[in-house]
Amino acid sequence: MENIEGLFKKFVYTGVGLVSLTKDRLQNTIDEMIKDEKISEKEGEKLVSDFFENTESKKNELEDQLKGVVTKAVSKFQFASSSKLEELTNRIKVLEQLLKGEK
């Protein structure tokens, strides 16, 4: 399970890194366009604002899809609950004690 979790974390971090890189490049391009007077500062601010709104929307969509995939994957496995693991651990301890007593 930890491997799947690690894989998903890497996937998310990669996405965050790409967005950050894209944001930096977008900001540099817009700054250049403003400097060259191809667009106004107000238009540049709107472009950046629209980018962030769209990115946030896509991020939420991706998170929802990812949660669905994880839920579906986890449902295909029969993981023991923590209470069941604790119960089994206690039973093993009792059996170990009984075996030690027989020797």
N, C-alpha and C positions, 0 to 999 in steps of 0.2 A: 504494500500500500504506500509505503514511503517513496518508492521509486516513481509511482504514478504521480504522487503529490509533487515530487521534485521536478518531474517532467512538466507538469502544468505550471509550476512556478517559473521555470525557465522560459516557457512559452509566453507567459504574461510579462516577465521582465524584458524579453526580446521585443514584445509589442510596445512596451513603455519606452524602451530605448529608441525604437524606430520613430515613434511619435515625437520624442524629444529632438531627435536629429532632424526630422522633417520640419518641426516648429522653428528650429534655429535657421535652417536653410530658407524657410518661408520668410522669416523676419528679416534676414539679410537681403533677400531679393526685394522685399517691399521697401526696405530702407534705401536700397539702390534706386528703385523706381521713383521714390519720393525725391531723392537727391537729384536725379536726372529730370525731375519735374514731369514724369510720365503719368503720375497719379498724385492726387492731393494727399495730405497727411490724414484727412478724415476718411478718404477711401481706403487708405492703407490700414487704418485702425479697424474699419469695417471688415476688410478681408481677414485680418487676424482674428477678430471676434467671431466671424462666421466659421473659420477653421476650427476654433476651439469648441464652438457649439456642435459642429458636425462630429468632431473627434469624441466629445463626451457622449453623444448619442450612439456612435458606433461602439464605444467602449462598453456602454450599458448593454447593447445588443450582444456583443461578444461574451460578456460575463454571463448573460442569461443562457446563451447557447452552450457555453462551457459548463455551467451548472447542470444543464440538461444532460450533457454527455457524461459528466461524472456520475450523476444520479443513475443514469442508465447502466453505466459500467459497474457501479457498485452493486446495483440490484441483481446483477448476474452472478455475483459471488455470494457465498454464504459465510459471512464474517461472524465470528463469535462476539457476543456482546462482552463488555468489560465485566459484568456481573457473572457471566458464564465462565470467563477465563479465571476469575477469582475463585469461583466454586471448584473448578478443575484443579487449580493450584493447591487449594486446601485439601482436596481429596488425595492428591499426589503426596503431600506432606504427611498425611495420616498413614498412607500406604508405606511410605519410607520409614516412618516410625515403627510400624508393625514389622517390617522386614528387619530393621535393626534389632528389634526385640527377639526375633527368632534366631539370630546368630549367636 
